[in-house]
């Protein structure tokens, strides 16, 4: 069951990664090799191998941190609520620290992993939807985005802790994140009231 879940997550990640990606195809006498912009390769039309579970988690965690930082930077200038601005300040600080800890854990994995902070399509869409908003309208949308993002992160972190395919250093990092992400989720839920 665990393997099936990771295969489905890998397929979903590949589908998202493939959105808007460019490819370069070269032919040899017997093999056609396609190199995607992300560096993955396909031979004879076969799908590329999914990123390792460790790499997938590192990328998701890095993107989550980047999303929290970018949306919170928007909140500093577009929110009318002092509570939202305080929350945003705390998120920038916490997620900047989390990024540093993630890089340390990922580099200690064998082989070392380099987290990719590129936002997912859904994260980019959520960020873009916040940009034109101001005041109370921004505050409501920001609070909802924070609840959604922290819930997804909490679910991913908990799943990673139990996934033996993820390097121990990243599982340890994930385990330490669970109470912090849960606290951020509760804080974000408080913003909606």
C-alpha positions in Angstrom: 0.0 0.0 0.0 2.9 2.4 0.9 4.6 1.7 -2.4 1.3 2.4 -4.3 0.9 5.7 -2.5 4.4 6.8 -3.4 3.9 5.7 -7.0 0.7 7.8 -7.2 2.5 10.8 -5.6 5.4 10.4 -8.0 3.0 10.2 -11.0 1.2 13.3 -9.7 4.5 15.1 -9.3 5.6 14.1 -12.7 2.3 15.4 -14.2 2.8 18.7 -12.4 6.4 18.9 -13.3 5.6 18.3 -17.0 3.2 21.2 -17.2 4.9 23.8 -19.3 8.2 22.0 -19.4 10.3 22.0 -22.6 12.0 18.9 -24.0 14.9 18.3 -26.4 14.9 15.1 -28.4 17.9 13.5 -29.9 18.0 10.3 -31.9 20.7 7.7 -32.2 20.6 4.6 -34.5 18.5 2.6 -32.0 17.4 4.9 -29.2 15.5 8.2 -28.9 16.4 10.1 -25.8 14.4 13.1 -24.6 15.9 15.4 -22.1 13.4 17.5 -20.1 14.2 21.0 -18.8 14.4 19.5 -15.3 17.2 17.2 -16.4 15.2 14.0 -16.4 15.5 11.8 -19.4 13.2 9.4 -21.3 14.4 6.7 -23.6 12.2 5.4 -26.4 9.2 7.3 -25.1 9.3 5.6 -21.7 8.4 7.8 -18.7 11.3 9.1 -16.6 12.0 7.5 -13.3 10.3 9.4 -10.4 12.4 11.4 -8.1 13.5 9.6 -5.0 11.1 9.8 -2.1 13.8 11.9 -0.3 14.2 14.3 -3.2 10.4 14.6 -3.6 10.0 15.5 0.1 12.9 17.9 0.0 11.4 19.7 -3.0 7.9 19.8 -1.4 9.3 21.2 1.9 11.4 23.8 0.1 8.5 24.9 -2.1 6.3 25.0 1.0 8.8 27.3 2.8 9.1 29.5 -0.4 5.3 29.8 -0.6 4.9 30.8 3.0 7.7 33.4 2.8 6.4 34.9 -0.5 2.7 35.1 0.6 3.8 36.5 4.0 5.9 39.2 2.3 2.7 40.2 0.5 0.8 40.3 3.8 3.3 42.8 5.2 2.2 45.3 2.6 -1.3 44.4 1.8 -3.0 43.4 5.0 -5.1 45.8 7.1 -4.8 43.5 10.2 -2.1 43.9 12.8 -2.7 40.2 13.7 -2.2 39.1 10.1 1.0 41.2 9.8 2.4 39.7 13.1 1.6 36.2 11.8 3.2 37.0 8.5 6.4 38.2 10.3 6.4 34.9 12.3 6.0 32.8 9.1 8.9 34.6 7.3 11.2 34.0 10.3 10.0 30.4 10.9 10.2 29.3 7.2 13.5 31.0 6.6 14.9 29.0 9.5 13.1 25.8 8.2 14.8 26.3 4.8 18.2 26.4 6.4 17.5 23.3 8.5 16.1 21.5 5.4 19.3 22.2 3.5 21.5 20.9 6.3 19.4 17.7 6.6 19.3 17.2 2.8 23.1 17.7 2.4 23.7 15.1 5.2 21.7 12.5 3.3 23.5 9.9 1.3 23.6 10.7 -1.5 23.2 14.4 -0.7 20.0 16.0 -1.9 19.6 19.6 -3.1 16.0 20.9 -2.4 14.3 22.7 -5.2 12.1 25.5 -3.9 10.2 26.0 -7.2 6.5 26.5 -6.3 4.0 24.0 -7.6 1.4 25.2 -10.1 -1.2 25.3 -7.3 1.1 27.3 -5.1 2.0 29.8 -7.8 -1.7 30.2 -8.6 -2.5 30.8 -5.0 0.3 33.4 -4.7 -0.8 35.1 -8.0 -4.4 35.3 -6.7 -3.3 37.1 -3.6 -1.2 39.8 -5.4 -4.1 42.1 -6.5 -6.0 41.9 -3.2 -5.8 44.6 -0.5 -7.2 45.1 3.0 -10.0 42.8 4.3 -10.2 41.0 1.0 -6.5 40.1 1.2 -6.7 39.2 4.8 -9.5 36.7 4.2 -7.8 35.1 1.2 -4.4 35.0 3.0 -5.8 33.3 6.1 -7.5 30.7 3.9 -4.3 30.1 1.9 -2.3 29.7 5.2 -4.8 27.1 6.6 -4.7 25.1 3.3 -0.9 25.3 3.0 -0.2 24.3 6.6 -2.7 21.4 6.5 -1.1 20.0 3.3 2.4 20.5 4.8 1.3 18.7 8.1 -0.1 15.8 6.1 3.1 15.5 4.0 5.4 15.8 7.0 3.6 13.1 9.0 3.7 10.8 5.9 7.4 11.4 5.5 8.2 10.5 9.1 6.9 7.0 8.5 8.3 6.5 5.0 11.4 4.3 5.2 12.3 5.2 1.6 13.2 8.7 2.8 16.7 9.1 4.2 16.8 9.2 8.0 18.2 12.7 8.1 15.1 14.0 6.3 12.7 11.8 8.4 14.3 13.3 11.5 13.9 16.8 10.1 10.2 16.0 9.3 9.6 14.6 12.8 10.9 17.8 14.4 8.6 19.9 12.1 5.3 18.1 13.1 4.6 20.2 16.3 5.7 23.4 14.6 3.5 23.0 11.6 0.6 21.9 13.8 1.1 25.1 15.8 1.2 27.2 12.7 -1.9 25.5 11.4 -3.8 26.4 14.6 -2.5 30.0 14.4 -3.7 30.2 10.8 -7.1 28.8 11.7 -7.3 31.6 14.4 -6.8 34.2 11.7 -10.0 33.1 9.9 -12.3 33.9 12.9 
